[in-house]
Amino acid sequence: MLTIVAPMKAADPTKMETAMRCPPKIGRHTLALAFAFSALMPAIDAAWAAEWPAKPVRILVGGPPGGTADIVARLYAHELQGPLGQTVVVDYKTGAGGTIAVQSLMSAPRDGYTFLLIQKGIAAEVPHAVKVSYDPFKDIVPIAQLTRQGLIFVGNPGLPAKNLSELVTYIKANPGKVDYANFGIGTRGQTIGVQFNRLAGLDTGTVSYKGSPQALQDVMGGQVPLMFDAPATSLPFIKSGKLKAFAVAFPKRMAALPNVPTFAELGYPDLNEVGWMGLWSTPGVPPAVIARMREATLKAMQSPKLRQKLEDLGMDAGSPATSEELAKDVRESHERQGKLLRSINFTPE
């Protein structure tokens, strides 16, 4: 349908000047109605929240099938149905480093029936790596932290090194010949390798993939010998002997890998940043609904079965950090990531 907008007539300068000197008066009744409506808004929000959710809630997932976000989403959605008393639908919107999922969230109605489950890197890392059409600090808002995890430094079992010290010696003896894979260009999976190179005095290159599954296949196949990866995707292969774990980038050892030391224990205390998966929304959703969704999420995450499953996958259940605290952590990580990428003259795609 073609819409034609008629051109406006030129304004009479005399009338314009008069209007500017004598603006229209706002009646007392109009002001009173405006104030009354403003006073009613909290009650309207509360009434909305009381009826919510009246239909299934949709959780968008911004990671590939078989990846960490996929695994967490299925566990979380199952447990969330109890506190909500409603069906929870997991809807996969993969591709473009999670930005497709963000666009889907932003285009959804702001009625509290669509949320996004994705790693904090969607705001802290991805905007540095690619040109995005959203503002990571205005267009999306973290509601709750679902998991906390670090990265595991894994390698092909055929590498002639039993531990990190021997691996460093091996890499130094083969300068420029050892690369590591990463699960996305410009992500933490790449920049932690930059940090490790500088701290250990190494010269390794990096090979970027679109997600962990394909990268891990090449590490196990010997095409790329090393990788920093999330525990949920690496653990099954570590336990089956198809991958070797050298160290964990996390403040403490993982319960699922009690014999694998942290980088801090091995003399690299800077390699301990905590990554997390979170539930996100957009501004404009009624605050009372957001509060109820956060409350239901925190309750779901207390499930002993879910917490044990996360531990088995090398993750901790998320902390009860507030939305403001999570946003602060995202901004700080965003600044650190940007500094690292600028130091290697990284150019966004």
N, C-alpha and C positions, 0 to 999 in steps of 0.2 A: 504494500500500500504506500502510495506516494503522498506525503504531507507537504503542503505548500504553506509557507508562512508569509502572510501579506506584509509588505514593507510598512514601517511606521511613518506617520506624517511628521514633518519637521515641527518641533515644539516652538510655541510663541515665546520669544525671549521675555516679553513683558509679563506674561503669565507665570513663567518660570521664576522670575525675580520675586514676584508677589508671593508665590508659594514658598520660596525659601525664607522670606521674611515672616510669613505667617503659616507655619506648618499646621496640618490638621490636628485638632485637639483629640486626645484619647479620653473618652468618657470614664467617669468613675465606675460605672457598671462594667465596662469592658475590663478595666484593671482588676476589679474585684473577681470577675470570672477567671481571669488569668491566674491570679493568686490562688483561687480555690482549686483550679485544675492542678497547679503545681503541688498543692498540699495533698491532693488525692493520689499523686503518682506512686508513693510507697504502698498505698493500699491496693492500687491496681496491680503493681508488681507482685505483691503478696498473694493476691487472688489468682494471678496467672500461675505462680509457683505451686499453689495449692492444688490446681488441676493438672499440673505437669508431673509425669509424662502421661498423656492421654493416648499416645500411639508409640510404635517402636522408635527407639533412638538409634541413629546411625553414627557409626564410628568410621571415619575415613582413615585408611592406612597408607602412609607414604613410602613404604618399602617394598622390595620385591618378594614374591613368594619364597618361603624358605629362609628369609632373612630374619634378623633380630626383631624388627617391628612386627612382622607377621606372627612370629612365635608369641610375643608378648600380647598382641592384640587378641589372639584366640583365647589365651588364658584369662586375660582381664575381662573380656566380653562375657565369658561364661559366668564369672563370679559377680559381675555387675548386675545381672538380671535379678538377683535376689533383692538387694537394697532398693533397686528402682521399681520392682514389681512390674516390669515391662520387658518386652523382647528387645535385645540389642543386636543390631545388624552390623556386621563387619563388611565394609565396602572398600575394595582395593583400588587405589588410584596411583599406580606406580609410574615411574619415569621422571626424567629431568631432575634427578637428585631430590625428589620430594616436592618440587615446585608445582607439579600438576595437582597434587593433593591439596596444597595450599590454595590454589586457584579455585578448586572445587569447594573448599570451605568458604572462601570469600564470596562465591556466587550463590551459596545456599541461603535460604531465608534465615533471618536472625531471630528464630523462634525457639532456640534451645533444643532442636532435634537433630542437629548435625554438629559433630565434634571431630577433632583430628588427633590421631595418635602418631607421634613422630619424635625423633631424637632432637635434642636441643640444637644440634648442628644446623637445623633448618633455618635458624636465625643467627647462630654464632659462626657458621662456616660457609654454608651454601651461597649467601649473598656476596661473599668474597670470591667465590669460584666462578659463578656465572652471573650474568646480568638478569636480575629478577624484576618483576613488575609489582612487587609488594614491599612495603616498609616493614622490616622484621620487628620493629619496636612499636609500631602503631596499628598495623593491620591484623596481627595475630597476638593472642595473649595466652601465656601458660596458666593453666588452672591448677594442675596437681602433678606431682612427680610420681611416676609409676615404678621405675626401676633406677638403680644406680649400678654402674659397671665401669670397669676399666678396659684397656686393650691388652691382649696377649701377644707377645712377640713369638711367632711360630716360624718353623722352618721345615724344609724337606728332611726326612730322617737320614738321608744319605750324606748330609753335611758332615765333614770331619771335625765335629766339635760336640763335646758332651755338655758344655755349659756356656754361659754368656762370655766368660773370660776367654775361653778357647775360641769362641766364635769371633770375638774382636780381633784376636791374634790372626785368625785365618783371613779375615777381611783385609787387615792391614798388609798381609803377605800377598794379597791379590788386588791391589788398588785399581779401581775402575772396572773390575770384572764381576762384582757381586751387586745385584739389584734387589730391591724389595717391591712387592706388589702393594697397591693400596686400593681400597674399595670405592674410590671416587676422587677425581682430581680436585685439589683445593680443600679437601676435607682433613679432619684430624688424622685419618689414616695415612695421609701424606706428610703433614707437618711434624708429626711426632718422629718420623724418620729423619727429618731435617734436624730436629733437636738432638736426636741420638748421635747423628754424624758429628755434630759440633762438640758435644760433650765427650765423645769417645775418640775424636780425631780420625773419623773414618771418611771414606770417599765412596759412597754407594749411590747408585741411580735409583729411580722409581718408575714403575710401570702402572698406569692407571686403568682401572676396570669399572664397569657399571654395576657395582654391588659385590658382596663377598663371595657368593657361590662360585662364580666363574674364576675369580682370582684364586680362591683356594684350590680349585681343580688344577690350575697351572702350577701352584706351589707344590702340590702333591705329585704332579707329573714331572717336576724338575725344570720346567721352563723358566720360572722365577723362583729362586731358592728361599726367600724370606717374605714375611708379611706381618704387619700389626693388624690384628683382627679382633672383633668382638667375641666374647666367650660363647654366646649362644650358638654361633655358627662353627666355631673352631673345636669346641670341647669334644663332640662325638669323634672327630678325626684324631684328636690327641689321645683319647682313651683307646682307640682302636690301633694306635701305633702308626697311623698314616701321616701324622704331623708330630714334630718335636717342639715342646714349649720351653723357651729359654728364660723368660721373665714376664712379670705382670706389671703393667702401668696402672697402679691403684694404691691407695694409702695402706692397704693391708692385703695379706694373702687371700686368695679365693678359697672358700670352703671346698669347692669342687676340685681344686688343684693344691692341696696342702703342701706338697713338696716342691712347688715352683715358687722361687723367691720373688719379691717385688724388686723393681729397679732401685728403689731407695736402699734396700738391704745390700745391693751390689755396688753402691757408690754413686747412684744417679738419682738423687732426691727430687730433682725437678720434673722427673717423668712420673707424675702421680695424679694427673688431672682426672676428676670424676666426670664421666659422661652419664647422661640419663635420658630415659624415655619419658615423655610427658603427654598429658592430655591438654589440648589447646582449643581455644574458641576465638571468636571475633568480637570486637567491641560492638555494643548495640544489643546483645542478648540481655534480657532482663536480669539484673543482679541477683534477684531472689532465686531464679532458675540456676544461675551459675553456682550459687551457694549450695543449693540442693544437689547438683551434680557433683560438686567437689566433696560434699559430705558422703554421698553414695560411693564415690570412688575410693575415698580413704577407708571406708568400711569394707569394700570389696578387697582392698589390698591387705587387709588383716587376715584373710583366709589362710589358715595353716597349710592347707593343701597347695594353694598358689605360692605362698612364700617358700615352701619346700621345693616346689618345682623350679622357681627362680634360682634358688641356691644351687640346685643340681645343674642349672644352666650357667653357673658362674656369675650370677647377678644377685644383688640385694634388693629387697623391696624398697620403694622410694621412701623418703622422709616426709613428714607432714609440713614441709616448707610452704610458706604462703605464696600466693601469686606474685606479690611484690618481691619476695626473696628470690624466687625463681627468675624473674625478669632481670634482677640485678646480676645474678650469676651468668645469665645469657649475655648480657652486655659486656661483662668483664671477659668472658671467653671470646666474644666477638673481637674485642680490642687486642687480645693476645694473638688470636689467629691472624688478624690483619697485619700485625707487626711482623710475625714470622713470614707470611707470604710476601710482604714488601721487601723483606731482607733477601729473598731469592729472586726478586724482580718478577714475581708472578703476575701474569696478565689474565684477567677473566676471559672466559670463552664468550 
